Amino acid sequence: MTAKSDQPDSAAEAWDVEYAAGRYRDEPPLPFVAEIVAAASDHGLVGAEGLYVGCGNGRNYLPLVDAGLDLAGLDVSATALAQLAQRAPERRERLIRGDLTALPEGATYPLVIGIQVFQHGDRETAHGHVRAAQACLASGGLFCLRVNAVGTEFEYDHEVTEVDNDGGFTVRYRAGPKAGLEVHFFAEAELAELFAGYAVVVGPRLARTWRTPRRRGQWSQWEAIWRKPS
């Protein structure tokens, strides 16, 4: 996963703090998980070795594994992986700390999943994350993506650091759990360009999550599944 030299360490530290404070500990899996399982089943990938980028402490990873997907779990947060290994010790050997560069050289998978992970960094960095993950996807494989979308209402103080012609933009947070970090918000046209030539299996469609209380606004995410050309 390509990134600015200071971004992975900062992101890892920020997520270590979040997971240590109980992030996602008691949250149910996203509804998108069921669609990933259904698409994998339709394409004969249940039981095939896959890759979950940003598996965290298992909120979505464990339900996917329980449904029959054999996923290597990759995450930059040591705290998240330790929590996941404690919850599912039988998966310990399938967990990898780091970004995509931590994978075996040339490794490819028929299923790649990235949920709320590829938006870290500015536009160039975020696109680099996606391109690097695409390189890990085998021909004919499925790429399952949930990523920040334009239209999100911001809860924490931030500054907009770049705005692109297609509508995508990047912010640097001044407050909140991601203070000091850049995060990118994708426009639909960006995704269309990044996945040009891929067959659409699901979406792309917007999923909006309202914060509690509702006056804190909503967080928008694109959800989509594509099939890589053979």
Backbone torsions as a table, in degrees:
resi	resn	phi	psi	omega
1	MET	NA	116.8	-179.4
2	THR	-76.8	148.0	-178.6
3	ALA	-167.4	161.7	172.5
4	LYS	-63.0	152.3	-172.8
5	SER	-62.7	-29.2	-176.9
6	ASP	-94.5	-8.7	-173.1
7	GLN	-75.0	-48.6	-175.7
8	PRO	-59.8	-44.2	-179.4
9	ASP	-62.6	-44.6	179.8
10	SER	-63.1	-44.0	179.2
11	ALA	-64.2	-41.3	179.7
12	ALA	-62.4	-43.4	179.0
13	GLU	-63.7	-42.1	179.7
14	ALA	-62.7	-41.0	-179.3
15	TRP	-73.7	-33.0	174.7
16	ASP	-57.7	-43.6	178.9
17	VAL	-63.6	-44.2	-178.8
18	GLU	-62.6	-46.2	-178.6
19	TYR	-68.9	-36.5	177.8
20	ALA	-63.3	-28.7	-179.9
21	ALA	-85.4	-1.0	176.0
22	GLY	104.6	14.5	-179.0
23	ARG	-57.5	129.4	176.1
24	TYR	66.0	6.2	-173.3
25	ARG	-58.6	-43.2	-174.7
26	ASP	-115.6	14.2	-177.1
27	GLU	-86.8	139.8	178.5
28	PRO	-72.4	162.9	177.0
29	PRO	-65.4	156.2	175.9
30	LEU	-69.4	148.3	175.2
31	PRO	-56.6	-27.5	179.5
32	PHE	-57.9	-27.0	179.9
33	VAL	-57.5	-43.4	-179.4
34	ALA	-63.3	-34.9	178.8
35	GLU	-71.1	-36.0	176.0
36	ILE	-62.8	-45.3	179.3
37	VAL	-61.1	-43.7	-179.5
38	ALA	-63.5	-42.6	179.8
39	ALA	-66.6	-41.0	178.0
40	ALA	-61.9	-41.0	178.5
41	SER	-64.6	-43.9	-179.5
42	ASP	-62.5	-27.7	-177.5
43	HIS	-104.1	15.9	174.5
44	GLY	67.6	32.3	-175.4
45	LEU	-106.1	1.0	175.9
46	VAL	-66.6	125.7	-176.8
47	GLY	93.8	-16.8	177.7
48	ALA	-77.8	150.6	-179.7
49	GLU	-71.9	127.2	179.2
50	GLY	-126.5	-179.5	-178.5
51	LEU	-131.3	127.7	174.3
52	TYR	-110.6	111.3	179.5
53	VAL	-88.8	122.4	-177.9
54	GLY	79.2	48.1	-174.4
55	CYS	-70.1	-18.2	178.0
56	GLY	60.9	-143.4	-178.7
57	ASN	-97.6	13.7	168.8
58	GLY	106.2	4.9	-178.5
59	ARG	-49.7	-48.3	178.7
60	ASN	-103.3	-28.7	-178.2
61	TYR	-60.7	-49.0	-175.5
62	LEU	-64.8	-42.9	175.2
63	PRO	-61.2	-34.3	177.4
64	LEU	-66.9	-43.3	178.2
65	VAL	-65.8	-41.9	179.5
66	ASP	-62.2	-26.2	179.5
67	ALA	-83.9	-0.9	174.9
68	GLY	109.9	3.9	178.6
69	LEU	-88.4	128.3	-179.4
70	ASP	-94.0	93.9	-170.5
71	LEU	-110.9	130.1	163.7
72	ALA	-74.4	134.4	-179.3
73	GLY	-105.3	125.9	-176.6
74	LEU	-120.1	131.2	177.8
75	ASP	-157.6	149.8	179.2
76	VAL	-83.5	-14.5	-175.2
77	SER	-91.6	115.5	176.7
78	ALA	-66.0	-34.7	179.6
79	THR	-64.9	-44.1	179.3
80	ALA	-61.6	-45.5	-177.9
81	LEU	-66.8	-35.5	177.1
82	ALA	-64.3	-40.9	177.7
83	GLN	-65.6	-40.8	179.5
84	LEU	-66.0	-42.3	178.8
85	ALA	-64.0	-33.2	177.6
86	GLN	-69.3	-37.6	179.6
87	ARG	-74.0	-32.8	-177.3
88	ALA	-138.5	74.6	-176.1
89	PRO	-59.5	-26.0	179.9
90	GLU	-68.8	-14.2	179.2
91	ARG	-98.4	0.5	-172.8
92	ARG	-52.8	-42.4	-176.9
93	GLU	-72.7	-9.1	-179.6
94	ARG	-101.8	8.2	-178.3
95	LEU	-105.0	135.6	-175.8
96	ILE	-129.7	128.1	176.9
97	ARG	-90.8	129.4	176.9
98	GLY	135.5	-170.3	175.2
99	ASP	-99.7	-166.2	-174.1
100	LEU	-64.2	-20.2	177.9
101	THR	-71.1	-12.2	178.8
102	ALA	-81.1	-9.1	-179.9
103	LEU	-77.8	157.4	175.1
104	PRO	-56.4	138.9	-177.6
105	GLU	-58.8	130.3	178.2
106	GLY	79.2	3.9	-178.7
107	ALA	-66.2	135.9	174.7
108	THR	-130.9	156.1	-175.2
109	TYR	-136.3	144.5	178.6
110	PRO	-75.9	-8.5	-180.0
111	LEU	-143.1	123.4	176.5
112	VAL	-125.2	129.4	-177.7
113	ILE	-123.5	132.6	174.4
114	GLY	-139.1	109.3	-177.3
115	ILE	-113.8	111.9	176.7
116	GLN	58.8	44.1	-177.5
117	VAL	-130.7	-30.2	-171.7
118	PHE	-84.0	6.6	-177.8
119	GLN	-92.6	-1.4	-175.1
120	HIS	-74.7	132.4	-178.8
121	GLY	99.4	-177.6	178.0
122	ASP	-79.0	-174.5	-175.9
123	ARG	-58.1	-48.4	-177.7
124	GLU	-60.3	-43.9	-179.1
125	THR	-66.6	-45.4	-179.9
126	ALA	-61.6	-42.8	177.2
127	HIS	-64.2	-36.7	177.4
128	GLY	-62.9	-37.9	176.2
129	HIS	-58.7	-48.8	-177.6
130	VAL	-64.3	-45.4	-178.8
131	ARG	-62.1	-39.6	179.2
132	ALA	-65.3	-38.9	177.7
133	ALA	-69.0	-36.9	176.6
134	GLN	-61.0	-35.3	179.3
135	ALA	-67.0	-21.6	178.2
136	CYS	-88.1	-3.9	-177.8
137	LEU	-92.6	127.1	179.2
138	ALA	-69.1	155.2	176.6
139	SER	-56.9	134.3	-178.9
140	GLY	80.2	1.3	-177.2
141	GLY	-83.7	170.5	-178.4
142	LEU	-103.3	134.9	174.9
143	PHE	-113.1	117.3	-175.9
144	CYS	-110.5	120.7	-169.2
145	LEU	-130.4	134.7	165.2
146	ARG	-132.1	124.1	-170.5
147	VAL	-149.4	154.3	-179.5
148	ASN	-51.5	140.1	-179.3
149	ALA	-121.8	150.1	169.9
150	VAL	-59.7	151.7	-175.6
151	GLY	100.9	-10.9	175.8
152	THR	-62.5	139.3	174.5
153	GLU	-95.8	127.1	-170.5
154	PHE	-85.7	133.8	-179.6
155	GLU	-92.4	-31.0	-174.5
156	TYR	-114.1	154.2	178.6
157	ASP	-58.7	139.5	-175.4
158	HIS	-159.2	167.7	171.4
159	GLU	-127.2	140.7	176.6
160	VAL	-81.5	122.5	-175.7
161	THR	-101.5	-19.3	175.9
162	GLU	-160.7	145.3	175.3
163	VAL	-131.9	131.2	-174.8
164	ASP	-106.6	160.3	-175.8
165	ASN	-61.1	-28.3	-179.3
166	ASP	-83.3	-1.4	177.9
167	GLY	103.4	-14.7	177.0
168	GLY	-69.4	154.6	-179.6
169	PHE	-153.7	165.0	179.5
170	THR	-125.8	143.5	174.5
171	VAL	-124.7	155.3	168.1
172	ARG	-114.1	121.0	-178.1
173	TYR	-74.2	137.8	175.8
174	ARG	-99.5	-14.7	-177.9
175	ALA	-148.7	169.8	178.4
176	GLY	89.7	-176.7	-175.6
177	PRO	-64.7	-20.1	179.3
178	LYS	-106.9	22.0	-179.5
179	ALA	-52.9	128.8	179.8
180	GLY	91.7	-11.2	-177.6
181	LEU	-99.6	148.2	172.6
182	GLU	-91.7	140.1	179.3
183	VAL	-137.1	134.8	-177.3
184	HIS	-100.1	145.2	177.6
185	PHE	-120.5	119.5	-170.4
186	PHE	-85.8	143.0	168.0
187	ALA	-94.0	156.7	-178.8
188	GLU	-60.3	-36.6	-179.7
189	ALA	-64.0	-32.6	176.0
190	GLU	-60.7	-46.4	-179.0
191	LEU	-64.4	-39.7	179.0
192	ALA	-60.6	-39.3	179.3
193	GLU	-70.6	-43.7	-178.3
194	LEU	-64.4	-32.2	-177.1
195	PHE	-111.0	27.7	175.8
196	ALA	-59.5	132.2	-179.4
197	GLY	93.1	-15.2	176.7
198	TYR	-82.9	148.6	174.9
199	ALA	-86.0	134.6	179.7
200	VAL	-79.6	125.4	176.4
201	VAL	-102.2	-43.8	176.2
202	VAL	-139.4	136.0	174.0
203	GLY	70.9	-148.9	-4.0
204	PRO	-66.4	143.0	177.8
205	ARG	-142.2	155.6	-178.9
206	LEU	-86.5	134.0	171.9
207	ALA	-117.5	121.5	-178.4
208	ARG	-109.4	130.4	179.3
209	THR	-115.8	118.9	178.7
210	TRP	-83.0	133.5	176.8
211	ARG	-75.9	163.2	178.4
212	THR	-114.8	124.0	-2.2
213	PRO	-71.8	163.5	-171.4
214	ARG	-60.2	-26.1	-178.8
215	ARG	-64.7	-13.6	177.7
216	ARG	-76.3	-5.5	174.5
217	GLY	90.3	-173.8	-175.9
218	GLN	-122.7	155.9	179.7
219	TRP	-114.3	121.7	-177.2
220	SER	-100.5	138.0	178.5
221	GLN	-134.8	141.7	167.7
222	TRP	-83.9	137.7	171.9
223	GLU	-123.1	132.4	-179.4
224	ALA	-160.8	155.6	172.1
225	ILE	-132.0	128.0	178.6
226	TRP	-121.0	155.9	174.3
227	ARG	-112.1	126.2	-179.4
228	LYS	-71.9	139.0	179.9
229	PRO	-61.2	145.6	178.8
230	SER	-79.9	NA	NA
